[in-house]
Amino acid sequence: RARRDALALLLVDCQLALNNPQAALAALRPVMGRWPASVRVWSAYSRLSGTPALASGRAWAATVGAARRRAHDSIPVMVMQGHVYAMAKQYPDALSEYFQAYRFWPGEPLLLLCIAVTYAGWAAAGRPDDRNRAVLLAFAFLQAYEAARGELHESAYNLGRAAHAL
């Protein structure tokens, strides 16, 4: 079964290369059900959902929500559900999902960046009870991101973007 699923993921890549996203999605759906914690599977789904033919936010949110209900302990699904909430500007719910993933994966730079961006977006929207605390937490997580990622131009760029957004 694992080999069959690996072949299905190759089929997804081939179908994407042939510009046939519907067939790629049909090949990927059963694999997503069997491997809900696989980063490779969710990476394939993310590439697939970015195609113009499947770029429906509602369908993406529904797929991720269904996967989250089935796989409570899947870190990639937690992060994806956080993205769904962040895109809907439901910042407290997004932070809740990100922090659930953070408990299991505390040193992951992408997760630190997601938390920082969510705090910065929440503060910029002017919705939190304590805006100053949200700003401080955003930059604290950005510094943790920089420490985990290393002093790269990308880290400095993300710090600058957050400062500019606020």
DSSP file with accessible surface (Angstrom, degrees, kcal/mol):
  #  RESIDUE AA STRUCTURE BP1 BP2  ACC     N-H-->O    O-->H-N    N-H-->O    O-->H-N    TCO  KAPPA ALPHA  PHI   PSI    X-CA   Y-CA   Z-CA
    1    1 A R     >        0   0  172      0, 0.0     4,-2.2     0, 0.0     5,-0.2   0.000 360.0 360.0 360.0 -39.5    0.0    0.0    0.0
    2    2 A A  H  >  +     0   0   59      1,-0.2     4,-2.2     2,-0.2     5,-0.1   0.897 360.0  48.6 -64.5 -38.4    2.8    2.4    0.8
    3    3 A R  H  > S+     0   0  216      2,-0.2     4,-2.4     1,-0.2    -1,-0.2   0.896 109.6  52.3 -66.7 -40.1    4.4    1.8   -2.6
    4    4 A R  H  > S+     0   0  146      1,-0.2     4,-2.1     2,-0.2    -2,-0.2   0.904 110.4  48.3 -62.2 -40.1    1.0    2.3   -4.3
    5    5 A D  H  X S+     0   0    4     -4,-2.2     4,-2.1     2,-0.2    -2,-0.2   0.878 108.8  53.1 -69.2 -36.4    0.7    5.6   -2.5
    6    6 A A  H  X S+     0   0   39     -4,-2.2     4,-1.8     1,-0.2    -2,-0.2   0.907 110.3  48.4 -63.2 -39.8    4.2    6.7   -3.5
    7    7 A L  H  X S+     0   0  113     -4,-2.4     4,-2.4     2,-0.2    -2,-0.2   0.877 107.7  55.2 -66.4 -36.5    3.3    5.9   -7.1
    8    8 A A  H  X S+     0   0   19     -4,-2.1     4,-2.2     2,-0.2    -2,-0.2   0.901 106.3  51.3 -63.1 -38.2    0.1    7.9   -6.7
    9    9 A L  H  X S+     0   0   12     -4,-2.1     4,-2.0     2,-0.2    -1,-0.2   0.882 109.5  50.0 -66.5 -36.6    2.2   10.9   -5.6
   10   10 A L  H  X S+     0   0   88     -4,-1.8     4,-2.4     2,-0.2    -2,-0.2   0.894 108.7  52.9 -64.9 -38.8    4.3   10.5   -8.7
   11   11 A L  H  X S+     0   0   78     -4,-2.4     4,-3.0     2,-0.2    -2,-0.2   0.893 106.0  53.8 -62.7 -38.4    1.1   10.4  -10.7
   12   12 A V  H  X S+     0   0    0     -4,-2.2     4,-2.4     2,-0.2    -2,-0.2   0.941 109.1  48.2 -60.3 -46.4    0.1   13.7   -9.1
   13   13 A D  H  X S+     0   0   55     -4,-2.0     4,-2.2     1,-0.2    -2,-0.2   0.912 113.1  48.2 -61.1 -41.9    3.4   15.2  -10.2
   14   14 A C  H  X S+     0   0   71     -4,-2.4     4,-1.9     2,-0.2    -2,-0.2   0.918 111.0  49.8 -64.9 -43.3    3.0   13.9  -13.7
   15   15 A Q  H  <>S+     0   0   38     -4,-3.0     5,-2.9     1,-0.2    -1,-0.2   0.879 110.7  50.3 -65.4 -35.7   -0.6   15.1  -14.0
   16   16 A L  H ><5S+     0   0   39     -4,-2.4     3,-1.4    -5,-0.2    -1,-0.2   0.900 109.2  51.1 -66.5 -40.7    0.5   18.6  -12.7
   17   17 A A  H 3<5S+     0   0   87     -4,-2.2    -2,-0.2     1,-0.3    -1,-0.2   0.845 110.1  49.9 -64.1 -31.9    3.2   18.6  -15.3
   18   18 A L  T 3<5S-     0   0  130     -4,-1.9    -1,-0.3    -5,-0.1    -2,-0.2   0.349 117.7-116.1 -86.2   4.8    0.6   17.7  -18.0
   19   19 A N  T < 5S+     0   0  135     -3,-1.4    -3,-0.2     1,-0.1    -2,-0.1   0.917  75.1 130.4  60.3  48.3   -1.6   20.6  -16.7
   20   20 A N     >< +     0   0   69     -5,-2.9     4,-1.7     1,-0.1     3,-0.2  -0.657  21.0 163.9-127.6  73.3   -4.4   18.2  -15.6
   21   21 A P  H  > S+     0   0   13      0, 0.0     4,-2.6     0, 0.0     5,-0.2   0.820  71.0  59.7 -66.8 -29.7   -5.2   19.3  -12.0
   22   22 A Q  H  > S+     0   0  113      2,-0.2     4,-2.1     1,-0.2     5,-0.1   0.931 108.6  44.2 -64.3 -42.7   -8.5   17.5  -11.8
   23   23 A A  H  > S+     0   0   32     -3,-0.2     4,-1.9     2,-0.2    -1,-0.2   0.877 112.3  53.6 -68.6 -35.6   -6.9   14.1  -12.5
   24   24 A A  H  X S+     0   0    0     -4,-1.7     4,-1.8     2,-0.2    -2,-0.2   0.920 109.2  48.2 -64.0 -42.5   -4.1   15.0  -10.0
   25   25 A L  H  X S+     0   0   19     -4,-2.6     4,-2.3     1,-0.2    -2,-0.2   0.907 108.8  53.7 -65.4 -39.0   -6.6   15.8   -7.3
   26   26 A A  H  < S+     0   0   69     -4,-2.1    -1,-0.2     1,-0.2    -2,-0.2   0.876 111.8  45.4 -63.2 -35.3   -8.5   12.5   -8.0
   27   27 A A  H  X S+     0   0   18     -4,-1.9     4,-0.5     1,-0.2    -1,-0.2   0.811 115.0  48.3 -75.7 -29.2   -5.2   10.6   -7.5
   28   28 A L  H  X S+     0   0    0     -4,-1.8     4,-2.4    -5,-0.2     3,-0.3   0.830  92.7  74.2 -83.9 -32.0   -4.3   12.5   -4.4
   29   29 A R  H  X S+     0   0  123     -4,-2.3     4,-1.6     1,-0.2    -1,-0.2   0.888  97.4  46.2 -54.4 -48.0   -7.5   12.3   -2.4
   30   30 A P  H  > S+     0   0   60      0, 0.0     4,-1.5     0, 0.0    -1,-0.2   0.897 112.6  51.6 -64.5 -33.0   -7.2    8.6   -1.3
   31   31 A V  H  X S+     0   0    1     -4,-0.5     4,-2.4    -3,-0.3    -2,-0.2   0.898 105.5  55.3 -69.1 -37.6   -3.6    9.2   -0.4
   32   32 A M  H  < S+     0   0    5     -4,-2.4    -1,-0.2     1,-0.2    -3,-0.1   0.875 106.8  51.7 -62.2 -35.8   -4.6   12.2    1.8
   33   33 A G  H  < S+     0   0   40     -4,-1.6    -1,-0.2    -5,-0.2    -2,-0.2   0.858 115.3  40.2 -69.3 -34.0   -7.0   10.0    3.7
   34   34 A R  H  < S+     0   0   87     -4,-1.5    -2,-0.2     1,-0.2    -1,-0.2   0.765 125.3  34.0 -85.9 -27.1   -4.4    7.3    4.4
   35   35 A W    ><  +     0   0  115     -4,-2.4     3,-1.4    -5,-0.1    -1,-0.2  -0.516  63.9 154.4-126.7  65.5   -1.5    9.6    5.2
   36   36 A P  T 3  S+     0   0   34      0, 0.0    41,-0.3     0, 0.0    -1,-0.1   0.711  75.7  51.2 -71.6 -14.8   -2.9   12.7    6.9
   37   37 A A  T 3  S+     0   0   60     -3,-0.1     2,-0.5    39,-0.1    38,-0.1   0.362  81.5 116.6-101.2   7.3    0.3   13.5    8.7
   38   38 A S    <>  -     0   0   33     -3,-1.4     4,-2.0     1,-0.2     5,-0.2  -0.627  50.4-160.8 -83.2 122.2    2.6   13.4    5.7
   39   39 A V  H  > S+     0   0   87     -2,-0.5     4,-2.4     1,-0.2     5,-0.2   0.883  93.9  56.9 -65.3 -36.8    4.3   16.6    4.8
   40   40 A R  H  > S+     0   0  128      1,-0.2     4,-2.2     2,-0.2    -1,-0.2   0.910 106.6  48.4 -62.5 -40.7    4.9   15.3    1.3
   41   41 A V  H  > S+     0   0    1      1,-0.2     4,-2.3     2,-0.2    -1,-0.2   0.938 113.9  45.6 -65.8 -44.9    1.2   14.7    0.8
   42   42 A W  H  X S+     0   0    8     -4,-2.0     4,-2.3     2,-0.2    -2,-0.2   0.829 109.8  55.3 -71.2 -29.0    0.2   18.2    2.0
   43   43 A S  H  X S+     0   0   61     -4,-2.4     4,-2.3     2,-0.2    -1,-0.2   0.928 108.6  48.2 -65.4 -42.7    3.0   19.7   -0.1
   44   44 A A  H  X S+     0   0    1     -4,-2.2     4,-2.3     1,-0.2    -2,-0.2   0.917 111.6  50.3 -62.7 -41.0    1.5   18.0   -3.1
   45   45 A Y  H  X S+     0   0   12     -4,-2.3     4,-3.0     1,-0.2    -2,-0.2   0.902 108.8  52.0 -65.2 -38.0   -1.9   19.3   -2.2
   46   46 A S  H  X S+     0   0   48     -4,-2.3     4,-0.9     2,-0.2    -1,-0.2   0.916 110.6  47.4 -65.0 -42.1   -0.6   22.8   -1.7
   47   47 A R  H  < S+     0   0  118     -4,-2.3     3,-0.4     1,-0.2     4,-0.2   0.902 114.8  48.1 -63.2 -38.3    1.0   22.8   -5.2
   48   48 A L  H >< S+     0   0    1     -4,-2.3     3,-1.5     1,-0.2     6,-0.3   0.908 107.8  52.6 -69.7 -42.3   -2.3   21.4   -6.6
   49   49 A S  H 3< S+     0   0   21     -4,-3.0    -1,-0.2     1,-0.3    -2,-0.2   0.671 100.5  64.7 -72.6 -12.9   -4.5   23.9   -4.9
   50   50 A G  T 3< S+     0   0   59     -4,-0.9    -1,-0.3    -3,-0.4    -2,-0.2   0.541  78.1 104.7 -84.6  -6.0   -2.4   26.8   -6.3
   51   51 A T  S X> S-     0   0   23     -3,-1.5     3,-1.2    -4,-0.2     4,-0.5  -0.471  81.5-121.2 -74.1 146.1   -3.4   25.9   -9.9
   52   52 A P  G >4 S+     0   0  127      0, 0.0     3,-0.7     0, 0.0    -1,-0.1   0.847 110.0  58.1 -58.2 -32.1   -5.9   28.3  -11.4
   53   53 A A  G 34 S+     0   0   66      1,-0.2    -4,-0.1     2,-0.0    -3,-0.0   0.789 119.0  29.1 -69.9 -25.2   -8.4   25.5  -12.1
   54   54 A L  G <4 S+     0   0   31     -3,-1.2     2,-2.1    -6,-0.3    -1,-0.2   0.193  81.5 121.0-117.4  15.0   -8.6   24.5   -8.4
   55   55 A A    <<  +     0   0   69     -3,-0.7     2,-0.6    -4,-0.5    -1,-0.1  -0.235  33.0 137.1 -82.6  53.8   -7.9   27.9   -6.7
   56   56 A S     >  -     0   0   61     -2,-2.1     4,-2.1     1,-0.2     5,-0.2  -0.884  43.8-156.5-100.0 120.2  -11.1   28.0   -4.8
   57   57 A G  H  > S+     0   0   45     -2,-0.6     4,-2.5     1,-0.2     5,-0.2   0.872  93.1  52.2 -63.3 -36.4  -10.6   29.2   -1.2
   58   58 A R  H  > S+     0   0  220      2,-0.2     4,-2.4     1,-0.2    -1,-0.2   0.918 109.8  47.3 -68.0 -42.3  -13.8   27.6   -0.1
   59   59 A A  H  > S+     0   0   48      2,-0.2     4,-2.4     1,-0.2    -1,-0.2   0.915 113.5  49.2 -65.2 -40.2  -12.9   24.2   -1.5
   60   60 A W  H  X S+     0   0   31     -4,-2.1     4,-2.6     2,-0.2     5,-0.2   0.942 112.4  47.3 -63.3 -46.6   -9.4   24.4    0.0
   61   61 A A  H  X S+     0   0   30     -4,-2.5     4,-2.7     1,-0.2    -2,-0.2   0.892 112.0  50.7 -63.4 -38.4  -10.8   25.4    3.4
   62   62 A A  H  X S+     0   0   62     -4,-2.4     4,-2.3     2,-0.2    -1,-0.2   0.916 111.3  47.7 -66.9 -40.7  -13.4   22.5    3.3
   63   63 A T  H  X S+     0   0   18     -4,-2.4     4,-2.1     2,-0.2    -2,-0.2   0.933 115.0  45.0 -65.3 -44.8  -10.7   20.0    2.4
   64   64 A V  H  X S+     0   0    0     -4,-2.6     4,-2.5     2,-0.2    -2,-0.2   0.917 112.6  51.6 -66.9 -41.1   -8.4   21.1    5.2
   65   65 A G  H  X S+     0   0    9     -4,-2.7     4,-2.0    -5,-0.2    -2,-0.2   0.910 110.3  48.5 -62.4 -41.6  -11.3   21.3    7.7
   66   66 A A  H  X S+     0   0   28     -4,-2.3     4,-1.6     1,-0.2    -1,-0.2   0.912 112.1  49.1 -65.1 -40.1  -12.4   17.8    6.9
   67   67 A A  H  X S+     0   0    1     -4,-2.1     4,-2.7     1,-0.2    -2,-0.2   0.889 108.8  53.7 -66.3 -36.0   -8.8   16.5    7.2
   68   68 A R  H  < S+     0   0   28     -4,-2.5    -1,-0.2     1,-0.2    -2,-0.2   0.887 107.6  50.3 -66.7 -37.7   -8.4   18.4   10.6
   69   69 A R  H  < S+     0   0  170     -4,-2.0     3,-0.3     1,-0.2    -1,-0.2   0.855 116.0  42.6 -68.4 -32.9  -11.5   16.6   11.9
   70   70 A R  H  < S+     0   0  147     -4,-1.6     2,-0.6     1,-0.2    -2,-0.2   0.846 120.6  39.2 -79.7 -37.8  -10.2   13.2   10.9
   71   71 A A    ><  +     0   0    7     -4,-2.7     3,-1.0    -5,-0.2    -1,-0.2  -0.786  61.9 171.4-120.6  87.6   -6.6   13.7   12.0
   72   72 A H  T 3  S+     0   0  135     -2,-0.6    -1,-0.1    -3,-0.3    -2,-0.1   0.765  80.0  43.9 -68.1 -26.7   -6.5   15.5   15.3
   73   73 A D  T 3  S+     0   0  125      4,-0.0     2,-0.7     5,-0.0    -1,-0.2   0.225  79.3 120.0-107.9  16.5   -2.7   15.0   15.8
   74   74 A S    <>  -     0   0    1     -3,-1.0     4,-2.1     1,-0.2     5,-0.1  -0.706  47.4-160.1 -85.3 115.7   -1.4   15.8   12.3
   75   75 A I  H  > S+     0   0   39     -2,-0.7     4,-2.4     1,-0.2     5,-0.2   0.925  89.6  51.8 -64.5 -46.1    1.0   18.7   12.5
   76   76 A P  H  > S+     0   0   17      0, 0.0     4,-2.6     0, 0.0    -1,-0.2   0.909 110.8  49.2 -59.4 -35.4    0.8   19.6    8.7
   77   77 A V  H  > S+     0   0    0    -41,-0.3     4,-2.8     2,-0.2     5,-0.2   0.888 108.4  53.4 -70.9 -36.4   -3.0   19.7    9.0
   78   78 A M  H  X S+     0   0    3     -4,-2.1     4,-2.2     2,-0.2    -1,-0.2   0.939 111.6  45.8 -60.1 -44.8   -2.8   21.9   12.1
   79   79 A V  H  X S+     0   0   13     -4,-2.4     4,-2.2     2,-0.2    -2,-0.2   0.925 112.9  49.3 -65.8 -43.7   -0.6   24.4   10.2
   80   80 A M  H  X S+     0   0   14     -4,-2.6     4,-2.1     1,-0.2    -1,-0.2   0.902 110.1  51.0 -63.3 -39.2   -2.9   24.3    7.1
   81   81 A Q  H  X S+     0   0   13     -4,-2.8     4,-2.3     1,-0.2    -1,-0.2   0.895 107.8  53.8 -65.6 -36.7   -6.0   24.9    9.3
   82   82 A G  H  X S+     0   0    0     -4,-2.2     4,-2.7    -5,-0.2    -1,-0.2   0.907 107.0  51.4 -60.7 -40.0   -4.1   27.8   10.8
   83   83 A H  H  X S+     0   0   48     -4,-2.2     4,-2.7     2,-0.2    -2,-0.2   0.900 107.1  53.3 -63.0 -40.3   -3.6   29.2    7.3
   84   84 A V  H  X S+     0   0   19     -4,-2.1     4,-1.5     1,-0.2    -2,-0.2   0.945 112.7  43.6 -60.0 -46.9   -7.3   28.8    6.6
   85   85 A Y  H  <>S+     0   0   64     -4,-2.3     5,-2.9     1,-0.2    -2,-0.2   0.900 112.8  51.9 -66.0 -40.3   -8.2   30.8    9.7
   86   86 A A  H ><5S+     0   0   24     -4,-2.7     3,-1.5     1,-0.2    -1,-0.2   0.906 108.1  51.3 -64.4 -39.1   -5.5   33.4    9.0
   87   87 A M  H 3<5S+     0   0  128     -4,-2.7    -1,-0.2     1,-0.3    -2,-0.2   0.830 109.8  50.2 -66.8 -29.4   -6.7   33.9    5.4
   88   88 A A  T 3<5S-     0   0   58     -4,-1.5    -1,-0.3    -5,-0.2    -2,-0.2   0.364 116.8-118.1 -86.5   4.8  -10.2   34.5    6.9
   89   89 A K  T < 5S+     0   0  111     -3,-1.5     2,-1.0     1,-0.2    -3,-0.2   0.773  71.0 138.8  60.7  30.2   -8.8   37.0    9.3
   90   90 A Q     >< +     0   0   84     -5,-2.9     4,-2.2     1,-0.2     3,-0.2  -0.657  25.2 171.7 -98.0  73.9   -9.8   34.9   12.3
   91   91 A Y  H  >  +     0   0   22     -2,-1.0     4,-2.8     1,-0.2     5,-0.2   0.863  66.9  52.5 -62.7 -43.3   -6.6   35.5   14.1
   92   92 A P  H  > S+     0   0   70      0, 0.0     4,-2.1     0, 0.0    -1,-0.2   0.928 112.8  46.5 -61.0 -39.2   -7.3   34.0   17.5
   93   93 A D  H  > S+     0   0   78     -3,-0.2     4,-2.1     2,-0.2    -2,-0.2   0.898 112.0  51.0 -67.9 -39.0   -8.4   30.7   15.9
   94   94 A A  H  X S+     0   0    0     -4,-2.2     4,-2.8     1,-0.2     5,-0.2   0.935 110.4  48.8 -63.0 -44.1   -5.3   30.8   13.6
   95   95 A L  H  X S+     0   0    9     -4,-2.8     4,-2.8     1,-0.2     5,-0.2   0.885 107.6  55.7 -64.0 -36.9   -3.0   31.3   16.6
   96   96 A S  H  X S+     0   0   56     -4,-2.1     4,-1.7    -5,-0.2    -1,-0.2   0.937 111.1  43.6 -60.1 -45.6   -4.7   28.4   18.4
   97   97 A E  H  X S+     0   0   19     -4,-2.1     4,-1.9     2,-0.2    -2,-0.2   0.924 114.3  49.8 -65.6 -44.6   -4.0   26.1   15.5
   98   98 A Y  H  X S+     0   0    5     -4,-2.8     4,-2.4     1,-0.2    -2,-0.2   0.907 110.6  49.9 -62.5 -40.2   -0.4   27.3   15.2
   99   99 A F  H  X S+     0   0   62     -4,-2.8     4,-1.6     2,-0.2    -1,-0.2   0.824 105.8  56.2 -71.5 -28.9    0.3   26.9   18.9
  100  100 A Q  H  X S+     0   0   57     -4,-1.7     4,-0.6    -5,-0.2    -1,-0.2   0.921 112.5  42.3 -64.3 -41.1   -1.1   23.4   18.9
  101  101 A A  H >X S+     0   0    0     -4,-1.9     4,-1.7     1,-0.2     3,-0.9   0.871 108.4  60.9 -69.4 -35.4    1.5   22.6   16.2
  102  102 A Y  H 3< S+     0   0   74     -4,-2.4    -1,-0.2     1,-0.3    -2,-0.2   0.834  94.6  62.7 -62.2 -32.9    4.1   24.6   18.0
  103  103 A R  H 3< S+     0   0  172     -4,-1.6    -1,-0.3     1,-0.2    -2,-0.2   0.857 114.5  33.1 -59.3 -35.6    3.8   22.3   21.0
  104  104 A F  H << S+     0   0  105     -3,-0.9    -1,-0.2    -4,-0.6    -2,-0.2   0.691 132.3  29.8 -92.2 -22.1    5.0   19.4   18.9
  105  105 A W    ><  +     0   0   94     -4,-1.7     3,-1.3     1,-0.1    -1,-0.2  -0.475  67.2 158.7-138.8  61.4    7.4   21.3   16.6
  106  106 A P  T 3  S+     0   0   71      0, 0.0    -1,-0.1     0, 0.0    -4,-0.1   0.762  71.8  48.4 -69.0 -25.7    8.8   24.3   18.5
  107  107 A G  T 3  S+     0   0   55      4,-0.0     3,-0.0    -5,-0.0    -5,-0.0   0.373  75.9 123.4 -97.7   9.8   12.0   25.0   16.5
  108  108 A E    <>  -     0   0   54     -3,-1.3     4,-2.2     1,-0.2     5,-0.2  -0.552  51.8-152.3 -76.2 118.0   10.4   24.9   13.1
  109  109 A P  H  > S+     0   0   26      0, 0.0     4,-2.6     0, 0.0     5,-0.2   0.885  92.8  54.6 -59.6 -39.1   11.2   28.3   11.3
  110  110 A L  H  > S+     0   0   92      1,-0.2     4,-2.5     2,-0.2     5,-0.2   0.922 109.4  47.7 -62.0 -40.8    8.0   28.2    9.1
  111  111 A L  H  > S+     0   0    3      2,-0.2     4,-2.4     1,-0.2    -1,-0.2   0.910 110.7  51.0 -68.1 -40.1    5.8   27.8   12.2
  112  112 A L  H  X S+     0   0    6     -4,-2.2     4,-2.4     1,-0.2    -1,-0.2   0.913 111.4  49.0 -61.7 -40.7    7.6   30.6   14.0
  113  113 A L  H  X S+     0   0   31     -4,-2.6     4,-2.9     2,-0.2     5,-0.2   0.910 109.2  52.2 -66.0 -40.8    7.1   32.8   11.0
  114  114 A C  H  X S+     0   0   14     -4,-2.5     4,-2.2     2,-0.2    -2,-0.2   0.919 110.9  47.2 -61.5 -43.3    3.4   31.9   10.8
  115  115 A I  H  X S+     0   0    0     -4,-2.4     4,-2.5     2,-0.2    -1,-0.2   0.937 113.5  48.4 -64.0 -44.0    2.8   32.8   14.4
  116  116 A A  H  X S+     0   0    0     -4,-2.4     4,-2.6     1,-0.2    -2,-0.2   0.931 112.2  47.9 -63.2 -44.8    4.7   36.1   14.0
  117  117 A V  H  X S+     0   0   88     -4,-2.9     4,-2.8     1,-0.2    -1,-0.2   0.886 111.0  51.8 -65.6 -36.5    2.8   37.1   10.9
  118  118 A T  H  X S+     0   0    5     -4,-2.2     4,-2.5    -5,-0.2    -1,-0.2   0.931 110.9  46.7 -67.3 -43.9   -0.5   36.2   12.5
  119  119 A Y  H  X S+     0   0   25     -4,-2.5     4,-2.6     2,-0.2    -2,-0.2   0.925 114.2  48.6 -61.3 -42.7    0.2   38.4   15.5
  120  120 A A  H  X S+     0   0    7     -4,-2.6     4,-2.7     1,-0.2    -2,-0.2   0.918 112.5  48.0 -65.1 -41.8    1.4   41.2   13.3
  121  121 A G  H  X S+     0   0   22     -4,-2.8     4,-1.9     2,-0.2    -1,-0.2   0.895 111.8  49.9 -64.5 -39.2   -1.7   41.0   11.1
  122  122 A W  H  X>S+     0   0   55     -4,-2.5     5,-1.4    -5,-0.2     4,-0.6   0.921 113.0  46.2 -64.9 -43.1   -3.9   40.9   14.2
  123  123 A A  H ><5S+     0   0    0     -4,-2.6     3,-0.8     1,-0.2    -2,-0.2   0.900 111.5  51.6 -66.9 -39.7   -2.2   44.0   15.6
  124  124 A A  H 3<5S+     0   0   50     -4,-2.7    -1,-0.2     1,-0.3    -2,-0.2   0.844 105.5  55.5 -66.9 -32.1   -2.4   45.8   12.2
  125  125 A A  H 3<5S-     0   0   46     -4,-1.9    -1,-0.3    -5,-0.2    -2,-0.2   0.658 106.7-132.1 -73.5 -15.1   -6.1   45.1   12.0
  126  126 A G  T <<5S+     0   0   50     -3,-0.8    -3,-0.2    -4,-0.6    -2,-0.1   0.710  70.4 119.0  74.5  22.9   -6.5   46.8   15.4
  127  127 A R      < +     0   0  138     -5,-1.4    -4,-0.1     3,-0.1    -5,-0.1   0.708  38.2  97.3 -96.6 -23.5   -8.6   44.0   16.9
  128  128 A P  S    S-     0   0   16      0, 0.0     3,-0.4     0, 0.0     5,-0.0  -0.295  75.2-124.7 -70.3 159.2   -6.7   42.6   19.9
  129  129 A D  S    S+     0   0  174      1,-0.3     2,-0.5     2,-0.1     0, 0.0   0.884 108.3  31.0 -64.7 -39.4   -7.4   43.7   23.4
  130  130 A D     >  +     0   0   87      1,-0.1     4,-1.8     2,-0.0    -1,-0.3  -0.856  68.8 179.7-123.9  93.6   -3.8   44.7   23.9
  131  131 A R  H  > S+     0   0  104     -2,-0.5     4,-2.3    -3,-0.4     5,-0.2   0.878  81.6  55.7 -62.8 -39.5   -2.3   45.8   20.6
  132  132 A N  H  > S+     0   0  115      1,-0.2     4,-2.4     2,-0.2    -1,-0.2   0.899 106.6  50.4 -62.9 -39.0    1.1   46.5   22.1
  133  133 A R  H  > S+     0   0  149      2,-0.2     4,-2.7     1,-0.2    -1,-0.2   0.911 109.0  51.8 -64.8 -40.4    1.4   43.0   23.4
  134  134 A A  H  X S+     0   0    5     -4,-1.8     4,-2.3     2,-0.2    -2,-0.2   0.913 110.3  48.9 -63.1 -40.1    0.5   41.6   20.0
  135  135 A V  H  X S+     0   0   33     -4,-2.3     4,-2.3     2,-0.2     5,-0.2   0.934 111.9  48.5 -65.1 -44.9    3.2   43.7   18.4
  136  136 A L  H  X S+     0   0  126     -4,-2.4     4,-2.3     1,-0.2    -2,-0.2   0.915 112.4  48.3 -62.7 -41.9    5.8   42.6   21.0
  137  137 A L  H  X S+     0   0   39     -4,-2.7     4,-2.5     2,-0.2     5,-0.2   0.891 108.5  55.1 -65.8 -38.2    4.8   38.9   20.5
  138  138 A A  H  X S+     0   0    0     -4,-2.3     4,-2.0    -5,-0.2    -2,-0.2   0.953 112.7  41.5 -59.3 -47.0    5.0   39.3   16.7
  139  139 A F  H  X S+     0   0   54     -4,-2.3     4,-2.2     2,-0.2    -1,-0.2   0.831 111.0  56.7 -74.6 -27.7    8.6   40.6   16.9
  140  140 A A  H  X S+     0   0   50     -4,-2.3     4,-2.1    -5,-0.2    -1,-0.2   0.938 110.9  43.8 -65.2 -43.0    9.6   38.1   19.6
  141  141 A F  H  X S+     0   0   25     -4,-2.5     4,-2.5     2,-0.2    -2,-0.2   0.850 110.9  55.3 -71.6 -30.4    8.5   35.2   17.3
  142  142 A L  H  X S+     0   0    3     -4,-2.0     4,-2.5    -5,-0.2    -1,-0.2   0.897 108.6  48.3 -66.7 -36.6   10.2   37.0   14.4
  143  143 A Q  H  X S+     0   0  125     -4,-2.2     4,-2.4     2,-0.2    -2,-0.2   0.899 111.1  49.5 -69.3 -38.4   13.5   37.0   16.4
  144  144 A A  H  X S+     0   0   40     -4,-2.1     4,-2.4     2,-0.2    -2,-0.2   0.903 110.7  51.5 -64.8 -37.3   13.0   33.3   17.3
  145  145 A Y  H  X S+     0   0    4     -4,-2.5     4,-2.8     2,-0.2     5,-0.3   0.929 109.5  49.5 -61.8 -44.6   12.4   32.7   13.6
  146  146 A E  H  X S+     0   0   40     -4,-2.5     4,-2.5     1,-0.2    -2,-0.2   0.900 111.4  48.9 -63.9 -39.3   15.7   34.6   12.8
  147  147 A A  H  < S+     0   0   86     -4,-2.4    -1,-0.2     1,-0.2    -2,-0.2   0.900 115.6  43.5 -67.2 -38.4   17.6   32.5   15.3
  148  148 A A  H  < S+     0   0   48     -4,-2.4    -2,-0.2     1,-0.2    -1,-0.2   0.863 122.0  38.5 -74.2 -35.6   16.2   29.3   14.0
  149  149 A R  H  < S-     0   0  111     -4,-2.8    -2,-0.2    -5,-0.2    -3,-0.2   0.756 111.3-121.5 -86.4 -28.2   16.7   30.2   10.3
  150  150 A G     <  -     0   0   28     -4,-2.5     2,-2.1    -5,-0.3     5,-0.2  -0.216  42.5 -55.5 101.3 162.8   20.0   32.0   10.7
  151  151 A E  S    S+     0   0  168     -4,-0.1     2,-0.2    -2,-0.1    -4,-0.1  -0.522  81.4 149.3 -79.9  80.4   20.9   35.5    9.9
  152  152 A L     >  -     0   0   84     -2,-2.1     4,-1.8    -6,-0.1     3,-0.2  -0.668  63.3-109.7-107.7 165.8   19.9   35.5    6.2
  153  153 A H  H  > S+     0   0  175     -2,-0.2     4,-2.6     1,-0.2     5,-0.2   0.861 119.0  60.9 -61.3 -33.4   18.6   38.2    4.0
  154  154 A E  H  > S+     0   0   78      2,-0.2     4,-2.5     1,-0.2    -1,-0.2   0.902 102.7  49.8 -61.1 -41.6   15.2   36.5    4.1
  155  155 A S  H  > S+     0   0    1     -3,-0.2     4,-2.2     2,-0.2    -1,-0.2   0.928 112.3  46.6 -64.3 -44.6   15.0   36.9    7.9
  156  156 A A  H  X S+     0   0   58     -4,-1.8     4,-2.5     1,-0.2    -2,-0.2   0.890 111.0  53.2 -64.7 -38.7   15.9   40.6    7.7
  157  157 A Y  H  X S+     0   0  143     -4,-2.6     4,-2.6     2,-0.2    -2,-0.2   0.930 109.0  48.5 -61.0 -45.8   13.3   41.0    4.8
  158  158 A N  H  X S+     0   0   31     -4,-2.5     4,-2.0     2,-0.2    -2,-0.2   0.881 110.7  50.8 -66.0 -36.3   10.6   39.4    7.0
  159  159 A L  H  X S+     0   0   40     -4,-2.2     4,-2.3     1,-0.2    -1,-0.2   0.929 112.2  47.6 -63.5 -43.8   11.4   41.7    9.9
  160  160 A G  H  X S+     0   0   41     -4,-2.5     4,-2.6     2,-0.2    -2,-0.2   0.891 109.7  52.3 -64.5 -39.9   11.3   44.7    7.7
  161  161 A R  H  X S+     0   0  145     -4,-2.6     4,-2.3     2,-0.2    -1,-0.2   0.902 110.0  49.1 -63.0 -40.9    7.9   43.6    6.2
  162  162 A A  H  X S+     0   0   12     -4,-2.0     4,-1.4     2,-0.2    -2,-0.2   0.925 112.1  48.0 -65.4 -42.7    6.4   43.2    9.6
  163  163 A A  H  < S+     0   0   57     -4,-2.3    -2,-0.2     1,-0.2    -1,-0.2   0.913 112.8  48.7 -64.1 -40.7    7.7   46.6   10.7
  164  164 A H  H  < S+     0   0  161     -4,-2.6    -1,-0.2     1,-0.2    -2,-0.2   0.882 107.4  55.4 -66.8 -36.6    6.3   48.2    7.5
  165  165 A A  H  <        0   0   63     -4,-2.3    -1,-0.2     1,-0.2    -2,-0.2   0.822 360.0 360.0 -65.9 -30.0    2.9   46.5    7.9
  166  166 A L     <        0   0   62     -4,-1.4    -1,-0.2    -3,-0.2    -2,-0.2   0.688 360.0 360.0 -88.9 360.0    2.5   48.0   11.4
